[in-house]
Structure formats: C-alpha cells, structure tokens
Amino acid sequence: MAIQRFIPRRLMDTADDVTGPVNMGNPNEFTIKELAEKIIDLTGSRSKLINEPLPVDDPTQRRPDITLAKEKLGWEPKIELEDGLKDTTA
C-alpha cells in the first residue's frame, strides 16, 4: 500500500494546468448491494441488508473515470476489489 501515500505528492508535482478532482476509484462497475454482500461474506457478519428507496437525484450507475489519474499521475488500481477487501477485513 506504500504507493497510495505518494498519490497526493504526485498531484502536487504536476504542471499547474492539472487540477482536480482526480478520481481514484475502481473503474469496474458493481452495485452497493454487491459490495455489501461481499463484505458480509468475507467477514462472516450476520448483518442483514435493508433496501430503501433511492433518493430522486441518485445516479443509477457509478463508474469513476480515472483517465486523468492514469495520464497525469501514472496511477491505476492494481488490487482487485475482493483482494483489497480481504486485506482490509483481515
């Protein structure tokens, strides 16, 4: 995880015309429900998922565009979601 500490420094070291925000997300799409189910499975939690209506202005899809991070910072995620969750919940 050491590389993550250098991301803010990389951004500070870019040319003045490079401004934020810079998405540092995972470009693979998954739902919050899928994420919650993975976490419950990995942790052995007995938590139950509760479905609530979405807010009117809530986007139905989320997929961060990490083009700027790739082009200007040389960054892209290297750890798959499940592997990162395993490391985080271990």
PDB file of N, CA, C and O in Angstrom:
ATOM      1  N   MET A   1       0.809  -1.197   0.000  1.00  0.00           N
ATOM      2  CA  MET A   1       0.000   0.000   0.000  1.00  0.00           C
ATOM      3  C   MET A   1       0.853   1.262   0.000  1.00  0.00           C
ATOM      4  O   MET A   1       0.305   2.365  -0.002  1.00  0.00           O
ATOM      5  N   ALA A   2       2.145   1.138   0.002  1.00  0.00           N
ATOM      6  CA  ALA A   2       3.008   2.311   0.066  1.00  0.00           C
ATOM      7  C   ALA A   2       2.765   3.265  -1.089  1.00  0.00           C
ATOM      8  O   ALA A   2       2.868   4.479  -0.913  1.00  0.00           O
ATOM      9  N   ILE A   3       2.444   2.745  -2.265  1.00  0.00           N
ATOM     10  CA  ILE A   3       2.231   3.624  -3.410  1.00  0.00           C
ATOM     11  C   ILE A   3       1.098   4.607  -3.169  1.00  0.00           C
ATOM     12  O   ILE A   3       1.143   5.725  -3.684  1.00  0.00           O
ATOM     13  N   GLN A   4       0.090   4.227  -2.406  1.00  0.00           N
ATOM     14  CA  GLN A   4      -1.037   5.105  -2.143  1.00  0.00           C
ATOM     15  C   GLN A   4      -0.597   6.385  -1.440  1.00  0.00           C
ATOM     16  O   GLN A   4      -1.213   7.432  -1.642  1.00  0.00           O
ATOM     17  N   ARG A   5       0.436   6.329  -0.633  1.00  0.00           N
ATOM     18  CA  ARG A   5       0.893   7.501   0.106  1.00  0.00           C
ATOM     19  C   ARG A   5       1.489   8.553  -0.821  1.00  0.00           C
ATOM     20  O   ARG A   5       1.557   9.726  -0.454  1.00  0.00           O
ATOM     21  N   PHE A   6       1.917   8.161  -2.000  1.00  0.00           N
ATOM     22  CA  PHE A   6       2.581   9.089  -2.899  1.00  0.00           C
ATOM     23  C   PHE A   6       1.639   9.769  -3.875  1.00  0.00           C
ATOM     24  O   PHE A   6       2.068  10.654  -4.614  1.00  0.00           O
ATOM     25  N   ILE A   7       0.380   9.388  -3.901  1.00  0.00           N
ATOM     26  CA  ILE A   7      -0.570   9.981  -4.837  1.00  0.00           C
ATOM     27  C   ILE A   7      -0.728  11.476  -4.616  1.00  0.00           C
ATOM     28  O   ILE A   7      -0.638  12.220  -5.592  1.00  0.00           O
ATOM     29  N   PRO A   8      -0.960  11.975  -3.391  1.00  0.00           N
ATOM     30  CA  PRO A   8      -1.066  13.433  -3.222  1.00  0.00           C
ATOM     31  C   PRO A   8       0.202  14.155  -3.676  1.00  0.00           C
ATOM     32  O   PRO A   8       0.122  15.241  -4.250  1.00  0.00           O
ATOM     33  N   ARG A   9       1.348  13.572  -3.430  1.00  0.00           N
ATOM     34  CA  ARG A   9       2.612  14.184  -3.850  1.00  0.00           C
ATOM     35  C   ARG A   9       2.699  14.230  -5.375  1.00  0.00           C
ATOM     36  O   ARG A   9       3.142  15.228  -5.943  1.00  0.00           O
ATOM     37  N   ARG A  10       2.279  13.157  -6.032  1.00  0.00           N
ATOM     38  CA  ARG A  10       2.278  13.148  -7.496  1.00  0.00           C
ATOM     39  C   ARG A  10       1.404  14.258  -8.051  1.00  0.00           C
ATOM     40  O   ARG A  10       1.767  14.912  -9.029  1.00  0.00           O
ATOM     41  N   LEU A  11       0.261  14.470  -7.431  1.00  0.00           N
ATOM     42  CA  LEU A  11      -0.642  15.520  -7.879  1.00  0.00           C
ATOM     43  C   LEU A  11      -0.015  16.894  -7.665  1.00  0.00           C
ATOM     44  O   LEU A  11      -0.120  17.763  -8.530  1.00  0.00           O
ATOM     45  N   MET A  12       0.629  17.094  -6.533  1.00  0.00           N
ATOM     46  CA  MET A  12       1.286  18.380  -6.269  1.00  0.00           C
ATOM     47  C   MET A  12       2.418  18.644  -7.256  1.00  0.00           C
ATOM     48  O   MET A  12       2.701  19.799  -7.576  1.00  0.00           O
ATOM     49  N   ASP A  13       3.063  17.596  -7.738  1.00  0.00           N
ATOM     50  CA  ASP A  13       4.204  17.748  -8.633  1.00  0.00           C
ATOM     51  C   ASP A  13       3.823  17.898 -10.103  1.00  0.00           C
ATOM     52  O   ASP A  13       4.705  18.044 -10.949  1.00  0.00           O
ATOM     53  N   THR A  14       2.533  17.865 -10.425  1.00  0.00           N
ATOM     54  CA  THR A  14       2.122  18.011 -11.823  1.00  0.00           C
ATOM     55  C   THR A  14       2.160  19.475 -12.228  1.00  0.00           C
ATOM     56  O   THR A  14       2.294  20.367 -11.390  1.00  0.00           O
ATOM     57  N   ALA A  15       2.040  19.706 -13.541  1.00  0.00           N
ATOM     58  CA  ALA A  15       2.017  21.074 -14.067  1.00  0.00           C
ATOM     59  C   ALA A  15       0.829  21.835 -13.488  1.00  0.00           C
ATOM     60  O   ALA A  15      -0.153  21.231 -13.055  1.00  0.00           O
ATOM     61  N   ASP A  16       0.922  23.159 -13.482  1.00  0.00           N
ATOM     62  CA  ASP A  16      -0.135  23.994 -12.904  1.00  0.00           C
ATOM     63  C   ASP A  16      -1.486  23.834 -13.595  1.00  0.00           C
ATOM     64  O   ASP A  16      -2.525  24.106 -12.993  1.00  0.00           O
ATOM     65  N   ASP A  17      -1.479  23.396 -14.850  1.00  0.00           N
ATOM     66  CA  ASP A  17      -2.755  23.251 -15.557  1.00  0.00           C
ATOM     67  C   ASP A  17      -3.477  21.956 -15.196  1.00  0.00           C
ATOM     68  O   ASP A  17      -4.607  21.741 -15.635  1.00  0.00           O
ATOM     69  N   VAL A  18      -2.855  21.105 -14.418  1.00  0.00           N
ATOM     70  CA  VAL A  18      -3.516  19.873 -13.960  1.00  0.00           C
ATOM     71  C   VAL A  18      -4.191  20.191 -12.642  1.00  0.00           C
ATOM     72  O   VAL A  18      -3.536  20.452 -11.634  1.00  0.00           O
ATOM     73  N   THR A  19      -5.505  20.163 -12.669  1.00  0.00           N
ATOM     74  CA  THR A  19      -6.261  20.459 -11.451  1.00  0.00           C
ATOM     75  C   THR A  19      -7.206  19.306 -11.152  1.00  0.00           C
ATOM     76  O   THR A  19      -7.439  18.450 -12.005  1.00  0.00           O
ATOM     77  N   GLY A  20      -7.738  19.287  -9.966  1.00  0.00           N
ATOM     78  CA  GLY A  20      -8.636  18.220  -9.553  1.00  0.00           C
ATOM     79  C   GLY A  20     -10.059  18.552  -9.852  1.00  0.00           C
ATOM     80  O   GLY A  20     -10.331  19.595 -10.446  1.00  0.00           O
ATOM     81  N   PRO A  21     -10.962  17.726  -9.473  1.00  0.00           N
ATOM     82  CA  PRO A  21     -10.684  16.485  -8.757  1.00  0.00           C
ATOM     83  C   PRO A  21     -10.141  15.397  -9.679  1.00  0.00           C
ATOM     84  O   PRO A  21     -10.396  15.386 -10.883  1.00  0.00           O
ATOM     85  N   VAL A  22      -9.399  14.502  -9.086  1.00  0.00           N
ATOM     86  CA  VAL A  22      -8.866  13.355  -9.806  1.00  0.00           C
ATOM     87  C   VAL A  22      -9.497  12.113  -9.192  1.00  0.00           C
ATOM     88  O   VAL A  22      -9.271  11.811  -8.020  1.00  0.00           O
ATOM     89  N   ASN A  23     -10.278  11.402  -9.974  1.00  0.00           N
ATOM     90  CA  ASN A  23     -10.913  10.182  -9.476  1.00  0.00           C
ATOM     91  C   ASN A  23      -9.870   9.117  -9.220  1.00  0.00           C
ATOM     92  O   ASN A  23      -9.025   8.845 -10.073  1.00  0.00           O
ATOM     93  N   MET A  24      -9.929   8.515  -8.045  1.00  0.00           N
ATOM     94  CA  MET A  24      -9.009   7.451  -7.663  1.00  0.00           C
ATOM     95  C   MET A  24      -9.795   6.188  -7.359  1.00  0.00           C
ATOM     96  O   MET A  24      -9.438   5.424  -6.463  1.00  0.00           O
ATOM     97  N   GLY A  25     -10.852   5.978  -8.097  1.00  0.00           N
ATOM     98  CA  GLY A  25     -11.725   4.853  -7.824  1.00  0.00           C
ATOM     99  C   GLY A  25     -11.407   3.632  -8.651  1.00  0.00           C
ATOM    100  O   GLY A  25     -10.419   3.582  -9.385  1.00  0.00           O
ATOM    101  N   ASN A  26     -12.265   2.659  -8.513  1.00  0.00           N
ATOM    102  CA  ASN A  26     -12.163   1.430  -9.271  1.00  0.00           C
ATOM    103  C   ASN A  26     -13.103   1.559 -10.463  1.00  0.00           C
ATOM    104  O   ASN A  26     -14.307   1.734 -10.273  1.00  0.00           O
ATOM    105  N   PRO A  27     -12.587   1.478 -11.688  1.00  0.00           N
ATOM    106  CA  PRO A  27     -13.450   1.649 -12.851  1.00  0.00           C
ATOM    107  C   PRO A  27     -14.343   0.445 -13.145  1.00  0.00           C
ATOM    108  O   PRO A  27     -15.165   0.498 -14.061  1.00  0.00           O
ATOM    109  N   ASN A  28     -14.197  -0.623 -12.394  1.00  0.00           N
ATOM    110  CA  ASN A  28     -15.089  -1.770 -12.574  1.00  0.00           C
ATOM    111  C   ASN A  28     -16.397  -1.475 -11.862  1.00  0.00           C
ATOM    112  O   ASN A  28     -16.409  -1.074 -10.699  1.00  0.00           O
ATOM    113  N   GLU A  29     -17.488  -1.675 -12.567  1.00  0.00           N
ATOM    114  CA  GLU A  29     -18.784  -1.344 -12.001  1.00  0.00           C
ATOM    115  C   GLU A  29     -19.334  -2.475 -11.146  1.00  0.00           C
ATOM    116  O   GLU A  29     -19.269  -3.647 -11.519  1.00  0.00           O
ATOM    117  N   PHE A  30     -19.874  -2.101  -9.995  1.00  0.00           N
ATOM    118  CA  PHE A  30     -20.573  -3.044  -9.133  1.00  0.00           C
ATOM    119  C   PHE A  30     -21.561  -2.236  -8.303  1.00  0.00           C
ATOM    120  O   PHE A  30     -21.371  -1.040  -8.082  1.00  0.00           O
ATOM    121  N   THR A  31     -22.592  -2.886  -7.859  1.00  0.00           N
ATOM    122  CA  THR A  31     -23.612  -2.186  -7.071  1.00  0.00           C
ATOM    123  C   THR A  31     -23.195  -2.145  -5.599  1.00  0.00           C
ATOM    124  O   THR A  31     -22.350  -2.916  -5.145  1.00  0.00           O
ATOM    125  N   ILE A  32     -23.814  -1.224  -4.881  1.00  0.00           N
ATOM    126  CA  ILE A  32     -23.575  -1.154  -3.439  1.00  0.00           C
ATOM    127  C   ILE A  32     -24.041  -2.450  -2.784  1.00  0.00           C
ATOM    128  O   ILE A  32     -23.437  -2.909  -1.815  1.00  0.00           O
ATOM    129  N   LYS A  33     -25.110  -3.037  -3.307  1.00  0.00           N
ATOM    130  CA  LYS A  33     -25.588  -4.317  -2.777  1.00  0.00           C
ATOM    131  C   LYS A  33     -24.524  -5.400  -2.961  1.00  0.00           C
ATOM    132  O   LYS A  33     -24.262  -6.175  -2.041  1.00  0.00           O
ATOM    133  N   GLU A  34     -23.913  -5.456  -4.146  1.00  0.00           N
ATOM    134  CA  GLU A  34     -22.856  -6.442  -4.378  1.00  0.00           C
ATOM    135  C   GLU A  34     -21.684  -6.216  -3.433  1.00  0.00           C
ATOM    136  O   GLU A  34     -21.115  -7.171  -2.904  1.00  0.00           O
ATOM    137  N   LEU A  35     -21.326  -4.956  -3.220  1.00  0.00           N
ATOM    138  CA  LEU A  35     -20.236  -4.642  -2.290  1.00  0.00           C
ATOM    139  C   LEU A  35     -20.589  -5.091  -0.877  1.00  0.00           C
ATOM    140  O   LEU A  35     -19.779  -5.724  -0.201  1.00  0.00           O
ATOM    141  N   ALA A  36     -21.790  -4.766  -0.438  1.00  0.00           N
ATOM    142  CA  ALA A  36     -22.226  -5.158   0.906  1.00  0.00           C
ATOM    143  C   ALA A  36     -22.236  -6.675   1.063  1.00  0.00           C
ATOM    144  O   ALA A  36     -21.815  -7.199   2.094  1.00  0.00           O
ATOM    145  N   GLU A  37     -22.720  -7.382   0.036  1.00  0.00           N
ATOM    146  CA  GLU A  37     -22.752  -8.847   0.095  1.00  0.00           C
ATOM    147  C   GLU A  37     -21.351  -9.426   0.192  1.00  0.00           C
ATOM    148  O   GLU A  37     -21.131 -10.392   0.922  1.00  0.00           O
ATOM    149  N   LYS A  38     -20.397  -8.848  -0.536  1.00  0.00           N
ATOM    150  CA  LYS A  38     -19.007  -9.321  -0.461  1.00  0.00           C
ATOM    151  C   LYS A  38     -18.453  -9.116   0.948  1.00  0.00           C
ATOM    152  O   LYS A  38     -17.801 -10.001   1.502  1.00  0.00           O
ATOM    153  N   ILE A  39     -18.714  -7.950   1.517  1.00  0.00           N
ATOM    154  CA  ILE A  39     -18.199  -7.646   2.856  1.00  0.00           C
ATOM    155  C   ILE A  39     -18.822  -8.584   3.884  1.00  0.00           C
ATOM    156  O   ILE A  39     -18.122  -9.107   4.751  1.00  0.00           O
ATOM    157  N   ILE A  40     -20.115  -8.796   3.795  1.00  0.00           N
ATOM    158  CA  ILE A  40     -20.788  -9.715   4.718  1.00  0.00           C
ATOM    159  C   ILE A  40     -20.197 -11.110   4.597  1.00  0.00           C
ATOM    160  O   ILE A  40     -19.937 -11.766   5.605  1.00  0.00           O
ATOM    161  N   ASP A  41     -19.985 -11.564   3.370  1.00  0.00           N
ATOM    162  CA  ASP A  41     -19.424 -12.892   3.137  1.00  0.00           C
ATOM    163  C   ASP A  41     -18.001 -13.007   3.685  1.00  0.00           C
ATOM    164  O   ASP A  41     -17.671 -13.987   4.353  1.00  0.00           O
ATOM    165  N   LEU A  42     -17.164 -12.013   3.407  1.00  0.00           N
ATOM    166  CA  LEU A  42     -15.764 -12.068   3.847  1.00  0.00           C
ATOM    167  C   LEU A  42     -15.609 -11.969   5.358  1.00  0.00           C
ATOM    168  O   LEU A  42     -14.688 -12.552   5.929  1.00  0.00           O
ATOM    169  N   THR A  43     -16.504 -11.235   6.004  1.00  0.00           N
ATOM    170  CA  THR A  43     -16.380 -11.040   7.450  1.00  0.00           C
ATOM    171  C   THR A  43     -17.184 -12.037   8.266  1.00  0.00           C
ATOM    172  O   THR A  43     -17.029 -12.121   9.484  1.00  0.00           O
ATOM    173  N   GLY A  44     -18.049 -12.796   7.588  1.00  0.00           N
ATOM    174  CA  GLY A  44     -18.893 -13.729   8.321  1.00  0.00           C
ATOM    175  C   GLY A  44     -19.950 -13.015   9.148  1.00  0.00           C
ATOM    176  O   GLY A  44     -20.485 -13.576  10.104  1.00  0.00           O
ATOM    177  N   SER A  45     -20.246 -11.783   8.777  1.00  0.00           N
ATOM    178  CA  SER A  45     -21.223 -10.984   9.510  1.00  0.00           C
ATOM    179  C   SER A  45     -22.623 -11.575   9.379  1.00  0.00           C
ATOM    180  O   SER A  45     -22.949 -12.227   8.387  1.00  0.00           O
ATOM    181  N   ARG A  46     -23.435 -11.336  10.392  1.00  0.00           N
ATOM    182  CA  ARG A  46     -24.836 -11.735  10.339  1.00  0.00           C
ATOM    183  C   ARG A  46     -25.723 -10.545   9.991  1.00  0.00           C
ATOM    184  O   ARG A  46     -26.944 -10.611  10.132  1.00  0.00           O
ATOM    185  N   SER A  47     -25.106  -9.458   9.537  1.00  0.00           N
ATOM    186  CA  SER A  47     -25.862  -8.259   9.169  1.00  0.00           C
ATOM    187  C   SER A  47     -26.845  -8.583   8.056  1.00  0.00           C
ATOM    188  O   SER A  47     -26.581  -9.417   7.189  1.00  0.00           O
ATOM    189  N   LYS A  48     -27.957  -7.920   8.100  1.00  0.00           N
ATOM    190  CA  LYS A  48     -28.987  -8.073   7.068  1.00  0.00           C
ATOM    191  C   LYS A  48     -29.014  -6.802   6.224  1.00  0.00           C
ATOM    192  O   LYS A  48     -28.861  -5.698   6.746  1.00  0.00           O
ATOM    193  N   LEU A  49     -29.208  -6.965   4.932  1.00  0.00           N
ATOM    194  CA  LEU A  49     -29.317  -5.817   4.044  1.00  0.00           C
ATOM    195  C   LEU A  49     -30.744  -5.308   4.038  1.00  0.00           C
ATOM    196  O   LEU A  49     -31.694  -6.089   3.984  1.00  0.00           O
ATOM    197  N   ILE A  50     -30.885  -4.013   4.093  1.00  0.00           N
ATOM    198  CA  ILE A  50     -32.195  -3.378   4.068  1.00  0.00           C
ATOM    199  C   ILE A  50     -32.264  -2.493   2.829  1.00  0.00           C
ATOM    200  O   ILE A  50     -31.428  -1.610   2.637  1.00  0.00           O
ATOM    201  N   ASN A  51     -33.260  -2.738   1.999  1.00  0.00           N
ATOM    202  CA  ASN A  51     -33.434  -1.933   0.794  1.00  0.00           C
ATOM    203  C   ASN A  51     -34.325  -0.740   1.088  1.00  0.00           C
ATOM    204  O   ASN A  51     -35.419  -0.886   1.633  1.00  0.00           O
ATOM    205  N   GLU A  52     -33.851   0.432   0.726  1.00  0.00           N
ATOM    206  CA  GLU A  52     -34.606   1.669   0.881  1.00  0.00           C
ATOM    207  C   GLU A  52     -34.767   2.294  -0.501  1.00  0.00           C
ATOM    208  O   GLU A  52     -33.951   2.036  -1.386  1.00  0.00           O
ATOM    209  N   PRO A  53     -35.792   3.103  -0.702  1.00  0.00           N
ATOM    210  CA  PRO A  53     -35.939   3.783  -1.992  1.00  0.00           C
ATOM    211  C   PRO A  53     -34.756   4.725  -2.231  1.00  0.00           C
ATOM    212  O   PRO A  53     -34.245   5.351  -1.302  1.00  0.00           O
ATOM    213  N   LEU A  54     -34.337   4.812  -3.478  1.00  0.00           N
ATOM    214  CA  LEU A  54     -33.254   5.723  -3.827  1.00  0.00           C
ATOM    215  C   LEU A  54     -33.736   7.163  -3.767  1.00  0.00           C
ATOM    216  O   LEU A  54     -34.895   7.443  -4.075  1.00  0.00           O
ATOM    217  N   PRO A  55     -32.862   8.075  -3.376  1.00  0.00           N
ATOM    218  CA  PRO A  55     -33.220   9.489  -3.482  1.00  0.00           C
ATOM    219  C   PRO A  55     -33.485   9.833  -4.947  1.00  0.00           C
ATOM    220  O   PRO A  55     -32.930   9.200  -5.846  1.00  0.00           O
ATOM    221  N   VAL A  56     -34.310  10.809  -5.182  1.00  0.00           N
ATOM    222  CA  VAL A  56     -34.704  11.178  -6.541  1.00  0.00           C
ATOM    223  C   VAL A  56     -33.496  11.506  -7.413  1.00  0.00           C
ATOM    224  O   VAL A  56     -33.471  11.138  -8.587  1.00  0.00           O
ATOM    225  N   ASP A  57     -32.502  12.186  -6.867  1.00  0.00           N
ATOM    226  CA  ASP A  57     -31.354  12.619  -7.660  1.00  0.00           C
ATOM    227  C   ASP A  57     -30.172  11.641  -7.623  1.00  0.00           C
ATOM    228  O   ASP A  57     -29.071  11.981  -8.057  1.00  0.00           O
ATOM    229  N   ASP A  58     -30.395  10.450  -7.113  1.00  0.00           N
ATOM    230  CA  ASP A  58     -29.321   9.473  -7.003  1.00  0.00           C
ATOM    231  C   ASP A  58     -29.008   8.860  -8.370  1.00  0.00           C
ATOM    232  O   ASP A  58     -29.917   8.399  -9.061  1.00  0.00           O
ATOM    233  N   PRO A  59     -27.717   8.849  -8.771  1.00  0.00           N
ATOM    234  CA  PRO A  59     -27.396   8.225 -10.057  1.00  0.00           C
ATOM    235  C   PRO A  59     -27.574   6.716  -9.989  1.00  0.00           C
ATOM    236  O   PRO A  59     -27.265   6.087  -8.977  1.00  0.00           O
ATOM    237  N   THR A  60     -28.069   6.147 -11.068  1.00  0.00           N
ATOM    238  CA  THR A  60     -28.292   4.701 -11.067  1.00  0.00           C
ATOM    239  C   THR A  60     -27.023   3.944 -11.433  1.00  0.00           C
ATOM    240  O   THR A  60     -26.934   2.738 -11.202  1.00  0.00           O
ATOM    241  N   GLN A  61     -26.052   4.629 -11.994  1.00  0.00           N
ATOM    242  CA  GLN A  61     -24.774   3.993 -12.312  1.00  0.00           C
ATOM    243  C   GLN A  61     -23.643   4.866 -11.797  1.00  0.00           C
ATOM    244  O   GLN A  61     -23.702   6.095 -11.837  1.00  0.00           O
ATOM    245  N   ARG A  62     -22.618   4.193 -11.316  1.00  0.00           N
ATOM    246  CA  ARG A  62     -21.421   4.892 -10.852  1.00  0.00           C
ATOM    247  C   ARG A  62     -20.218   4.160 -11.407  1.00  0.00           C
ATOM    248  O   ARG A  62     -19.999   2.981 -11.129  1.00  0.00           O
ATOM    249  N   ARG A  63     -19.466   4.865 -12.174  1.00  0.00           N
ATOM    250  CA  ARG A  63     -18.229   4.295 -12.711  1.00  0.00           C
ATOM    251  C   ARG A  63     -17.247   5.440 -12.870  1.00  0.00           C
ATOM    252  O   ARG A  63     -17.334   6.203 -13.832  1.00  0.00           O
ATOM    253  N   PRO A  64     -16.309   5.569 -11.933  1.00  0.00           N
ATOM    254  CA  PRO A  64     -15.403   6.709 -11.993  1.00  0.00           C
ATOM    255  C   PRO A  64     -14.526   6.681 -13.244  1.00  0.00           C
ATOM    256  O   PRO A  64     -14.048   5.628 -13.668  1.00  0.00           O
ATOM    257  N   ASP A  65     -14.334   7.845 -13.812  1.00  0.00           N
ATOM    258  CA  ASP A  65     -13.439   7.999 -14.950  1.00  0.00           C
ATOM    259  C   ASP A  65     -12.057   8.306 -14.390  1.00  0.00           C
ATOM    260  O   ASP A  65     -11.818   9.405 -13.890  1.00  0.00           O
ATOM    261  N   ILE A  66     -11.145   7.338 -14.472  1.00  0.00           N
ATOM    262  CA  ILE A  66      -9.816   7.519 -13.889  1.00  0.00           C
ATOM    263  C   ILE A  66      -8.777   7.906 -14.944  1.00  0.00           C
ATOM    264  O   ILE A  66      -7.577   7.752 -14.718  1.00  0.00           O
ATOM    265  N   THR A  67      -9.231   8.402 -16.080  1.00  0.00           N
ATOM    266  CA  THR A  67      -8.330   8.785 -17.164  1.00  0.00           C
ATOM    267  C   THR A  67      -7.280   9.785 -16.697  1.00  0.00           C
ATOM    268  O   THR A  67      -6.098   9.621 -16.999  1.00  0.00           O
ATOM    269  N   LEU A  68      -7.693  10.817 -15.965  1.00  0.00           N
ATOM    270  CA  LEU A  68      -6.752  11.836 -15.505  1.00  0.00           C
ATOM    271  C   LEU A  68      -5.694  11.232 -14.586  1.00  0.00           C
ATOM    272  O   LEU A  68      -4.515  11.573 -14.687  1.00  0.00           O
ATOM    273  N   ALA A  69      -6.106  10.346 -13.701  1.00  0.00           N
ATOM    274  CA  ALA A  69      -5.147   9.692 -12.799  1.00  0.00           C
ATOM    275  C   ALA A  69      -4.139   8.867 -13.596  1.00  0.00           C
ATOM    276  O   ALA A  69      -2.947   8.868 -13.288  1.00  0.00           O
ATOM    277  N   LYS A  70      -4.618   8.168 -14.611  1.00  0.00           N
ATOM    278  CA  LYS A  70      -3.712   7.364 -15.445  1.00  0.00           C
ATOM    279  C   LYS A  70      -2.741   8.245 -16.217  1.00  0.00           C
ATOM    280  O   LYS A  70      -1.533   8.005 -16.222  1.00  0.00           O
ATOM    281  N   GLU A  71      -3.290   9.273 -16.873  1.00  0.00           N
ATOM    282  CA  GLU A  71      -2.474  10.107 -17.754  1.00  0.00           C
ATOM    283  C   GLU A  71      -1.517  11.024 -17.010  1.00  0.00           C
ATOM    284  O   GLU A  71      -0.358  11.148 -17.405  1.00  0.00           O
ATOM    285  N   LYS A  72      -1.965  11.661 -15.961  1.00  0.00           N
ATOM    286  CA  LYS A  72      -1.157  12.681 -15.288  1.00  0.00           C
ATOM    287  C   LYS A  72      -0.383  12.174 -14.084  1.00  0.00           C
ATOM    288  O   LYS A  72       0.657  12.732 -13.735  1.00  0.00           O
ATOM    289  N   LEU A  73      -0.882  11.118 -13.446  1.00  0.00           N
ATOM    290  CA  LEU A  73      -0.223  10.616 -12.245  1.00  0.00           C
ATOM    291  C   LEU A  73       0.398   9.242 -12.439  1.00  0.00           C
ATOM    292  O   LEU A  73       1.140   8.765 -11.580  1.00  0.00           O
ATOM    293  N   GLY A  74       0.098   8.603 -13.567  1.00  0.00           N
ATOM    294  CA  GLY A  74       0.604   7.254 -13.783  1.00  0.00           C
ATOM    295  C   GLY A  74       0.008   6.266 -12.799  1.00  0.00           C
ATOM    296  O   GLY A  74       0.661   5.298 -12.410  1.00  0.00           O
ATOM    297  N   TRP A  75      -1.237   6.509 -12.395  1.00  0.00           N
ATOM    298  CA  TRP A  75      -1.876   5.669 -11.387  1.00  0.00           C
ATOM    299  C   TRP A  75      -3.084   4.950 -11.952  1.00  0.00           C
ATOM    300  O   TRP A  75      -3.861   5.516 -12.721  1.00  0.00           O
ATOM    301  N   GLU A  76      -3.226   3.718 -11.568  1.00  0.00           N
ATOM    302  CA  GLU A  76      -4.452   2.959 -11.783  1.00  0.00           C
ATOM    303  C   GLU A  76      -4.485   1.867 -10.737  1.00  0.00           C
ATOM    304  O   GLU A  76      -3.434   1.449 -10.253  1.00  0.00           O
ATOM    305  N   PRO A  77      -5.674   1.392 -10.374  1.00  0.00           N
ATOM    306  CA  PRO A  77      -5.744   0.375  -9.325  1.00  0.00           C
ATOM    307  C   PRO A  77      -5.043  -0.907  -9.758  1.00  0.00           C
ATOM    308  O   PRO A  77      -5.154  -1.343 -10.904  1.00  0.00           O
ATOM    309  N   LYS A  78      -4.333  -1.485  -8.830  1.00  0.00           N
ATOM    310  CA  LYS A  78      -3.606  -2.731  -9.107  1.00  0.00           C
ATOM    311  C   LYS A  78      -4.177  -3.900  -8.317  1.00  0.00           C
ATOM    312  O   LYS A  78      -3.857  -5.056  -8.594  1.00  0.00           O
ATOM    313  N   ILE A  79      -5.009  -3.605  -7.346  1.00  0.00           N
ATOM    314  CA  ILE A  79      -5.554  -4.636  -6.469  1.00  0.00           C
ATOM    315  C   ILE A  79      -7.028  -4.810  -6.787  1.00  0.00           C
ATOM    316  O   ILE A  79      -7.783  -3.838  -6.812  1.00  0.00           O
ATOM    317  N   GLU A  80      -7.433  -6.030  -7.027  1.00  0.00           N
ATOM    318  CA  GLU A  80      -8.842  -6.321  -7.296  1.00  0.00           C
ATOM    319  C   GLU A  80      -9.662  -6.077  -6.031  1.00  0.00           C
ATOM    320  O   GLU A  80      -9.155  -6.211  -4.917  1.00  0.00           O
ATOM    321  N   LEU A  81     -10.920  -5.720  -6.210  1.00  0.00           N
ATOM    322  CA  LEU A  81     -11.801  -5.390  -5.093  1.00  0.00           C
ATOM    323  C   LEU A  81     -11.784  -6.462  -4.016  1.00  0.00           C
ATOM    324  O   LEU A  81     -11.554  -6.165  -2.843  1.00  0.00           O
ATOM    325  N   GLU A  82     -12.023  -7.688  -4.403  1.00  0.00           N
ATOM    326  CA  GLU A  82     -12.105  -8.762  -3.397  1.00  0.00           C
ATOM    327  C   GLU A  82     -10.793  -8.906  -2.615  1.00  0.00           C
ATOM    328  O   GLU A  82     -10.816  -9.118  -1.403  1.00  0.00           O
ATOM    329  N   ASP A  83      -9.656  -8.793  -3.304  1.00  0.00           N
ATOM    330  CA  ASP A  83      -8.364  -8.888  -2.618  1.00  0.00           C
ATOM    331  C   ASP A  83      -8.174  -7.719  -1.646  1.00  0.00           C
ATOM    332  O   ASP A  83      -7.681  -7.914  -0.536  1.00  0.00           O
ATOM    333  N   GLY A  84      -8.559  -6.516  -2.054  1.00  0.00           N
ATOM    334  CA  GLY A  84      -8.458  -5.358  -1.175  1.00  0.00           C
ATOM    335  C   GLY A  84      -9.362  -5.491   0.036  1.00  0.00           C
ATOM    336  O   GLY A  84      -8.980  -5.131   1.150  1.00  0.00           O
ATOM    337  N   LEU A  85     -10.558  -6.009  -0.182  1.00  0.00           N
ATOM    338  CA  LEU A  85     -11.469  -6.220   0.941  1.00  0.00           C
ATOM    339  C   LEU A  85     -10.915  -7.265   1.906  1.00  0.00           C
ATOM    340  O   LEU A  85     -11.024  -7.115   3.123  1.00  0.00           O
ATOM    341  N   LYS A  86     -10.329  -8.307   1.366  1.00  0.00           N
ATOM    342  CA  LYS A  86      -9.745  -9.336   2.230  1.00  0.00           C
ATOM    343  C   LYS A  86      -8.640  -8.737   3.097  1.00  0.00           C
ATOM    344  O   LYS A  86      -8.570  -9.005   4.296  1.00  0.00           O
ATOM    345  N   ASP A  87      -7.768  -7.915   2.477  1.00  0.00           N
ATOM    346  CA  ASP A  87      -6.693  -7.273   3.241  1.00  0.00           C
ATOM    347  C   ASP A  87      -7.256  -6.330   4.297  1.00  0.00           C
ATOM    348  O   ASP A  87      -6.737  -6.250   5.410  1.00  0.00           O
ATOM    349  N   THR A  88      -8.321  -5.616   3.940  1.00  0.00           N
ATOM    350  CA  THR A  88      -8.905  -4.638   4.851  1.00  0.00           C
ATOM    351  C   THR A  88      -9.626  -5.307   6.012  1.00  0.00           C
ATOM    352  O   THR A  88      -9.583  -4.806   7.135  1.00  0.00           O
ATOM    353  N   THR A  89     -10.276  -6.412   5.760  1.00  0.00           N
ATOM    354  CA  THR A  89     -11.072  -7.062   6.812  1.00  0.00           C
ATOM    355  C   THR A  89     -10.294  -8.117   7.594  1.00  0.00           C
ATOM    356  O   THR A  89     -10.810  -8.668   8.567  1.00  0.00           O
ATOM    357  N   ALA A  90      -9.075  -8.399   7.187  1.00  0.00           N
ATOM    358  CA  ALA A  90      -8.277  -9.428   7.881  1.00  0.00           C
ATOM    359  C   ALA A  90      -7.824  -8.981   9.243  1.00  0.00           C
ATOM    360  O   ALA A  90      -7.148  -9.732   9.946  1.00  0.00           O
TER     361      ALA A  90
END
